[in-house]
């Protein structure tokens, strides 16, 4: 199991606008969100996680235990039942039932000595956020 603990700052992203469109974020909001810097703090104790995502306009926090279903709320207030699991060294969070709105499968994985990639997959769109440990 990978240790994802630390503070991470976004360095670049791929297809972020397309991802926001796929999850039905309104046009003006997604244009603004795509330009905001992002910092993620991960606190990990074995399979217990507390993940805090901070932008200039929104703070989004989630706490969960791998293997247990939990209700996730996205930064726009939508909710879905999801479950986290390990796929090798990757942490994967996926919906357990089909939510009312499109919901991504989220994968977090370490890259190199100081990098993490968060991948969002929904409706044939694959978005990646490349983060560096700070």
N, C-alpha and C positions, 0 to 999 in steps of 0.2 A: 504494500500500500504506500502510495506517495504521500509525502508531507507537504501540503499546499500552504502551510502557515506562512504569514508574512503580509507586508503591505506591498501592493502592486500598482503600478501606474501604466495606463495605456500608452503605447508607443505608436501603434497604427491599427487599422482595421480594414477588413475586406467585406464588401457588400452590405455595409451597415444600413444604408438607405433602403436597399431592397428588402432587408430583413424587417425593418420597421413597417414597410408597406405590407409585407406578407402577414404581419400580426395586426394589421388594420389600425396603425397609428395614423391620426389625421396628418395631412400633408405639411402644414406649417409647423406642427409639433415635431414631426420626424426630421424636417430640415434643421430646426434648431438643435434637437437632440444629437444629431450626427456631428455637430461642431463642438459639443461640450467635452472638456477633458474629463476623464474617468479615473477614479482611484478605487481599488478594491482591497479590503482588509479581510484576511482569512484567519480565523482562530480554529485550530483543529486539535482535538484531544481524542486520538484513536479514530473512531467512526462518528464522533460528535463534532458538528460544525456550527460556527457562527460566521456568516459572511455579510459584510457591510459594503455596499457599493455607494459611492458618493460622487455626485456631479455638482455643478454650481447651483442647480435648482432643485435637486431631489436627493434624499438619502433613502436607500432601500436596504432593509435588513431581513435576513432569513436565518433561522436556526432549525437544525434537523439532525437526525441520526440515520446513517446509512442503513438501508434495509427496512426502514419504517416509513409508511405512507404519511404525508403531511400536506397541509393546504398551503400552497404558494400563492402569494399576491405579487403581481408584476408592478413595475413603477407607475402603471396607468390605472391601477385599482382592480384589474381583472383577477379572478381567482381560479385555481385548478388544483385537483388532487394529483400529487406527483410522488415519486419514490426515487431515492438516490441509491446507486449501486456502484460497485467497483467493476470495471472491465479492465483487468490487468492493472496498470498504474493510472488509469483514467477514471475520474469521478464523473459519473453520468447521472443526470437528473431528467426523468421522463414522466410524462403524464400516465396515470394509471387508468383513467377513464377519459373518454373524449370530452374535452371542455367545450363550452358554448362558442368560444372564439379560437382561432388558430393558436396553438401553444407549442413552443419549441422543445426539442430535446437539447439539453445543454451539457456539454462535455468540457471538463477542465483537465488540462494535462501540463506537466512540467516540460520545458524545452531548454536544453543546455543547463548551465549552472545558475542562471538568474532570470529565466524566462518562464512564462506561463501563457498558454493559448486557451482561450475560451471560445468554443465553437457552438453556434446556435443553428439548428437545422429545423426548418419548417417549410411546408409547401414547396419542396424542391429548391429552396434557397438555403445556401450554406454561408453563414456569416462568421468571420473569425475576428476576434479582438486579441491583439498581441500585447502582452503586458510584461513589464520589467520590474524585478524586485527592487524596492528602494529602502 
